[in-house]
Amino acid sequence: MEASEYDKARTSMEKAAPVTSQSQGLQYPLAGRETEDSNILVVHHAIESIGMGKYQWQLLTTCGFGFLIDQMLLVSISILAPNTAKEFGPAHSTLLSAPLYAGLLVGAIAYGVLADKVGRKLIWQISIYGISIVNMLSASATSWTAMNVWIALNGLFGGGNLAIDLAVLSEALPRKWMFLLTGLACVWGLGSAMTGLIAWPLVVAFCCPNGATPETCSRSDNMGWRYLQILLGGLCLVMSLIRSFVIGMKESPKWLVTKGRIEEAVAAINSISKKNGSDYVANIDQFSANPAQNTQKTHWRQELATFRSSIVSPKKLRLVICLIFLWILVGIAYPIYTLFLSYYLAAHGADLGDGSNYQTYRDWAVSAVVGIFGPALSAWMVHVQFLGYRWSLMITGAMCAIFAGAFTIIKNEGQNLAFSCMINFWLNAAYSIIYA
């Protein structure tokens, strides 16, 4: 929020309760939601005054770790499903994605509630450490049932990671730098490429050949996917340790003021200012006091009323409905594209090459690298005044739909690679806008 917008908003509140400020020795006689809104405006103004600096760039890096880990988790299912099926012989190997998405659903809801209850920082750390540990432990699976349980737990910890990453970052960014929320999704393509390149030698050298069955594929012959899970979990753990003990983060000042923890919010703002080399100094007199907020627990009906007040206008309600509907469609389309489409094409006569591991992971790496640049285009588009988020989302979504629709009629390996690249490019471009 620009300083002028902050001043206007603050002035309108003062007109509703025309008294002098705390800095002049008195307090605003605001209560409940009005006090909270007033204090959030103070934090907005502080972030704008401090500006973009070292703290935000470090936070961007650690949030990038979260994006990288989530993408590795999602795309690794495409590798695990066929290779674990050789050993365990399930009736429907492609359904390994079902427990993952069930876990993601429960995790997203649970972590979203917990992040608002106990703070961003703690949940931010729990989710990424949980993914690291569970991913490594999943290598111990000795049956298809056990594999499904581990994948569900992985989704449970991963469900809130991405959303919390964006919440933490958005609450610390100055307004004119918000386009970085979109551009950060470039890391998705990087995560896909890294997973494919790590899996390539492991699957080739340490997994049973294509067409193997439980009778011909023993545990000792099929250790490649286990090595992959241990390596991915280990990488996640390294990134977790770096963002906890090397880079770190402060609790979100905006969350702190909503809980009435004004002194902690002031300390967090001043710490960010110091790290950025800014001369801005916040003090407690800038904030409106609301003692009741510290002593009373928020009832669920009050929280529901707060949510309803945030979407009171038809425009905001329409936005929420549209975003939910978009995510429902994404949730349907993504597993169909990543897991089921190859089976469909093979059943309808498409010649996708020799099906070797070399071709599979070569194509994976190429299309993943191309996908890195989709969010970069989106970051530029949303920054263009006449496009913004709405038109940028429409354009990227339409292009993705066109190439996805045309993909169903491909007949050879060259078309497969070309259309895969374009779908990954526009898919990541559209994804990044929805997330932001």
PyMOL commands that set and color helices and strands:
alter all, ss='L'
color gray80, all
select helices_A, chain A and resi 3-16+22-24+33-50+54-88+93-118+120-140+144-158+161-170+175-177+180-183+186-206+224-247+253-258+262-276+284-286+291-295+300-310+314-347+357-371+373-383+388-407+413-435
alter helices_A, ss='H'
color red, helices_A
deselect
rebuild
show_as cartoon
